[in-house]
Amino acid sequence: MDIRLLRHFVAVVQEEGISAAADALRMSQPALSRQMKELEKDLGVRLFDRGNRGRTISLTKEGQVFYRRARQIIELADRARAEVHMHDEVEGVVHITAAQTSAMDYVGRAAAQTRLLYPHVSFDLHDDNGPNNVERLNNGLADFAVVVQPTDMARFDHLALPGQDRLGVGMRADDPLAGRAGVTNELLKDMPLIVSSGTIERRDLSGWYALPAPLNIVGTMNLPFNASRFVREGFGYILTLDHLIEEGEDAGLVWKPLEPELRIRVSVIWRKDRELSRASQAFLQQLRAIVL
């Protein structure tokens, strides 16, 4: 199995069919179809559920897993190619995967300082929740991850970011609770909540133990922007950190802190066992200068 075959497989998935993918790849349809059948034979699984005459396809469960890994392998291969062609000058891409938090101000400031000193350094940002960010870091798809604590730090070096975000509830501006200074546990336990899927999977919010159990969870989210639109339409409430949803009269939303107050610690982490690129080292130097 070579990288070109993986690229062809990804193209078939993204173009939703052999015929369209063959056109995009500028190759014959029979040749591409033969490649996909040989790939399935090599793996010993069926990757596609094929429609009429093979023109419309969808992925099997095994195909979905393989598609995810194939994209990661291609991304790593592209990064490796770019890195081996770097010169002694500090240049290249710093890959950061991050939870949404106001502490990203410090990360952005360090990135700006790095760019001033090294104009050929650029940054790739990937927003996600805690478990996915750690997975991307472990898989080599990110140089750094910005994570909410506590996180298992056994494999990582880390740098704590200043300040602590507050945990609270986003709600409609005309909600009966909008006039309160905060939301108590007694109120929280009965509120229909949208919460981070990462919180559910890992219970990775500091102070989670202090929240009432069980919570009335009616939805999960990856990032709060779209979930806040659900809230605005009356779906429920959103349990999230401060400064992450748009507030005000035009937005139709307000955010209220929990009472008693819960504050969340955030860190930048990177793998202990991997050497950072020159660009990543330059960024880390600037970040340390800002926060230490």
N, C-alpha and C positions, 0 to 999 in steps of 0.2 A: 504494500500500500504506500503510495507516494503522495506528496503534498498536492500535486496537480489533480490526482483523483479526488482528494478531499474537496478541492475547490470546485470540481465538476459536480460533486454530490450536493454541496451547498447551493450551487447555482440552480440545480434541479428543484430543490426545496423552495428557494426564493422566487423562482419563476413559475412555480406551481405546475410544472409539467416538463416532460422530456422535450417536446417539440419547441416550446418557448426557450428553454435553456439551451438547446442546440443552436438556435438562432443567435442567442446572446453570446455563446461561446465560439460561434463561427465554425461549427463542426457538423457532421452529418448526424441526423437523428438516430439511424441504426447503430452508429458507432457509440454514441452516448448511451443508448439503451443497453447495449452490450456491456459497457463499462459498469453500469449500475447493477446488472444481473451478476456480473463477476464479483463485484464488491459484496453483494449479499451472500454469494456462495463462499467467498473468503471468510466473511464474518460468521457464517452459519446461522443467520437470522434473516427474516424478511423485514426490510426497511420501509417499504412502501405498500400502501393499499392503492392499487391501480384502478382507474376508472375505465371507461370505454376506450378501447384501442390504445391504452396507455397514455392518453392525452391529458387526463386529469388525475392527479395523485394526491395522496395525503400520507402523512407519516404514521407508521405503527408506533406502539409504545417504545419498542426498541429503537426505532428510527429517530424518535424525539431525543432519546438519550444520546445517540450517536451524533445527531446534528449539533447538539449543544457542545459536545467534546470536539467535533470537527472544527467548529468556529473558533474554539479556544486554541486548538493546535495551529490553525492558520494565522491567528493573531500573534501567537508566540513566534512562529516562523518569520512573519513579516518584521516583528521587532528585532529578532536575531539578525536578519539581513541588514536592517538599518544600523544596528549597533556595531557590526563588524566593519562598516564603511565609515565610521566616525574617525576623525582626525584627532590629533592631540588637543586641539582647541576644545573648550567646554561647549558642547552642543548636544542636541538630541531632545528626546521627549521624556518628560517626567510624568509617569502615570499615577494618578491619585484616585482611589475609590473611597467614597465618603458617605457617612450618615449626614442627614440634613441637620445643621446646627449653626447657631450664630457664631460659634468658635471658628468657623471657616473664615472669618474676618482675618484671623492671624495667619492662616494658611495662604489666603489671597495676598496679604501684605508681603509675606516671604516670597511668594511667586513673583510679585511685582519687583521686589528688590533683586531677585535673581535675574530677571529679564533686563534690568538696567545694567547689571554687571556683565551679563552674558547674553547678548541679543539673539544668539542662535539656539537658545534653549526655549522650548515650548512646553505646554502642559496639556495633558489629556485628563479630563475630569469625568468620573463615573459616579452617579448618585445611586445609592442603594441602601438597604437595611443591614444591620449588623452581621448576621450569618453569611450573607452573600458577599459582603465586603471582605470578611476574613477568608472566605473561599477564593475570591479573586487574588488576594495577596498570596495565599498558599500555592495557588496554581501558577504563579508567576505573571499574572495578567496585570498586576499593579505593583508599583514600587513602594507605595505607602498606602495605608488605610487610616481613615479618621473614624474612630469607633467610640461608642458609648461604653462606659465602664459600669459594672465589672466585665472584663473579657479575660479569658484564659491567656496569660502572657508568657507561658513557658517557652514558646518558640520565637518570641518577638523582643526586640528592643523597642523602647517607647519614649515619648516625650509628652508630658501632660500639658494641655493647653490651659491658659489662665481662665479664671472665672468658672462659673457653673450655670448651666441652663436650668430654668425652672420648668417643672412639669405642670400642665394645666389642661383646661378643657376649652375647646373652641365651640361656639354656639351661634345661633342666629341673633342678630342685634335686637330683635323684638321678642326674644325668649324671656319668660318670666324670671329666669335666673340671671339675666344680663345685668341687672342693677345691683347684684351682690358684689362684695369685694373679692370673694373667692368661693370655691366649691369644696364643701366638707366631704368626708368619707361617707357620712350618712346619706348625703344627696347622691354621691357618685355611684353607690352600689346599685341604684335603681335606674340610672340613666342609660339609654341605649347608645353604646359606644362603638366608634370605629377606632381600632388600635393598630399599631405597627405589627405586621406579620412577624417581624424579627423578635418583637417582645414576647409574642405568644410562643414561638419556637424555643427561644433561649432564656426567657425571663431576664433579659439583659439590661433592664433599667434599674439603676441604683435606687433603693428605696421601694422597689416593687413589693417587698414583704409588708410594707406599711399600708398598702392599699387594701380595700375590702375584698374579700373573696367569698363566692365567685363574683366577678364583674358581669354585667349584662352586655356581652359583646355581640353586636349585630353585624359587624363587618370588620375586615382587615384591609390594610393598605400597605403599599410599598413606600410611597412618598405622599406627603400631606396635601399637595396642591389639588389634585382631582378629588380627593376625599372631602376637602373643604367645600367643594361644589355640591356634594351630596348633602352636607350639613346645611348649606344655604337653601336647598330645596326641601328641607324638613325631614331628611332621612334619620337624623339622630345627632349625636355629638361626637367630637373628635378629641381623643386623648393625645396630646402632642406637646412639644416643647414650645417655649415662647419665641416670638419673632418668626415663626414658620408659616403662619397663615396671614393672608391679607385682611386687615381690620379697617373699620371705619364705616361711615354712612354709605358710601358708594359700594363697598364690598358686601355690606349687609351682615358682617360677622364681627364678633368680639371674642377675646380670649381671656379667661379668668384662671388665676393660679389655684392650685390645690391648697386646702387648709386642713392640717398643718402643712407647711411648705415642704416640697421635695425638690432637691437640686440634683442635677445630673452632671457627672464628671465626664470629660471628653479627652481622648488621647490620640496622638498620631503614632502609629506602630509600623514597624518594618521587620522583615525576617532577619534573624541573627545569622543564619547560615548562608546568606547570599550577599555577594559583594555589590554595593551600589555603584551605578554608573557615575561618571564624572558630573553629569548634569544633576543627578539625584543628590550627590554629595554636596554640590554647590547650593542646591535648594535647602538641604538640611542644615547647612551652616548658617544660612540666612534665618531660618526658622528658629534655630537655637538662639541666635543673637537677639531675636525679638522677644522670646518668651522667657529666657533665663535671666 
